[in-house]
Amino acid sequence: MKQSPRFDIDLDKHYNATVVIACDTCGHESRVDLKVLSPDVPVRCKCGTQIGMTPHAILKAQERVSQIKQAYGV
């Protein structure tokens, strides 16, 4: 089973979520708007490696955003 990449969530001042995905090859962090992130469309790192997130990882990111927003009372 392919391991999901490491990721973090950033929210802007309007609470729009951006997923920050770390490349396993070089460690570079790529930023992708959560609304456009899809398991069928991999993100290309600057080193050329394709970084993909599984549907489960995307769902986990969406749940984390919901938890953050709830904590802020949004």
SULRANOR-V620357 format. One record per backbone hydrogen bond with DSSP energy under -0.5 kcal/mol. NH is the residue of the N-H (numbers start at 1). CO is the residue of the C=O. E is the energy in kcal/mol with one decimal. If there is no record, write none. Layout:
BEGIN
nh=NH co=CO e=E
nh=NH co=CO e=E
END
This chain:
BEGIN
nh=5 co=52 e=-0.6
nh=8 co=20 e=-1.9
nh=10 co=18 e=-2.8
nh=12 co=16 e=-1.8
nh=15 co=12 e=-2.3
nh=18 co=10 e=-2.9
nh=19 co=32 e=-3.4
nh=20 co=8 e=-2.9
nh=20 co=18 e=-0.5
nh=21 co=19 e=-0.7
nh=21 co=30 e=-3.1
nh=22 co=6 e=-2.8
nh=23 co=28 e=-2.5
nh=27 co=23 e=-1.4
nh=30 co=21 e=-2.9
nh=30 co=28 e=-0.6
nh=32 co=19 e=-2.4
nh=34 co=17 e=-2.1
nh=36 co=33 e=-1.2
nh=37 co=33 e=-0.9
nh=38 co=41 e=-0.5
nh=41 co=38 e=-1.1
nh=42 co=40 e=-0.6
nh=43 co=51 e=-3.4
nh=45 co=43 e=-0.6
nh=45 co=49 e=-3.1
nh=48 co=45 e=-1.6
nh=51 co=43 e=-4.1
nh=51 co=49 e=-0.5
nh=52 co=50 e=-0.6
nh=58 co=54 e=-2.3
nh=59 co=55 e=-2.4
nh=60 co=56 e=-2.3
nh=61 co=57 e=-2.1
nh=62 co=58 e=-2.4
nh=63 co=59 e=-2.4
nh=64 co=60 e=-2.2
nh=65 co=61 e=-2.2
nh=66 co=62 e=-2.1
nh=67 co=63 e=-2.2
nh=68 co=64 e=-2.4
nh=69 co=65 e=-2.8
nh=70 co=66 e=-2.2
nh=71 co=67 e=-2.1
nh=72 co=68 e=-1.7
nh=73 co=69 e=-0.5
nh=73 co=70 e=-0.8
nh=74 co=69 e=-2.9
END
